Amino acid sequence: MSEQDLYKELWELSFLVEDLVHGGWERPHPEPPTVPGEAPPLVAGSGERSEGKPTGGDDPARTLGALHEQVRACNRCDLARTRRQAVPGTGRVGLPVMVVGEAPGADEDVKGEPFVGRAGQYLDKWLAAIGLQRGRDVFITNVVKCRPPGNRDPRPDEISACLPFLEAQIALVRPRAILTVGRFAASTLLGTQEGISRLRGRVYRYRDIPLVPTYHPSAVLRDPSLRRPVWEDLKLLSSVLRGEGAGVHDASR
């Protein structure tokens, strides 16, 4: 395969990911330039969906792998200058649960995988308590894919830069339920500024996917009194996976 053919394939792939975010329909794409320049941005387009064929014939696993390569090469915000490496996520297409955290920490920055430190070990215990296991049942990722310096909170521009990647991951993995941990994950996907203490304890919907918000494992490690509400949220997630009725709430109310 020539360099131009490879570039054309990557160009088309970036637009197919965008199509997945916008409902899974392939739309007309512009032709790539003859000489490779700056890669096309993976951003959500504002145009209406055009009638065409579904992109279901494309291999989602291959597309997810290519998406993660885009994450690793990303330099859309200043975090690219301070990270060791980007942390796309772990898991495969078709897993029933997606856990969405806030941003990688120091351990994740070194290893290149999400939730591998103390908070990650605690998260694994949460999942095991309801019969789930990362990799087998759970895809794990973060809103922001690079570590903010000093483990500070992610900034709005950093969240905005990374959001298309998260949206594409959800579209490709197609989980049956999403568990958000921490206020940034919940507020980003639900489009609200409500605090996590007000949001938790209920089932919401991200597009057509049930979403259960709860506290971040690191917050519970600091404040053990949060363990009981987290357990209630995990039981709620389990009931959603069993298909038991749980009222869906509007985060804006």
Order of alpha helices (4+ residues) and beta strands (2+ residues): alpha-alpha-alpha-beta-alpha-alpha-beta-alpha-beta-alpha-alpha-beta-beta-alpha-alpha
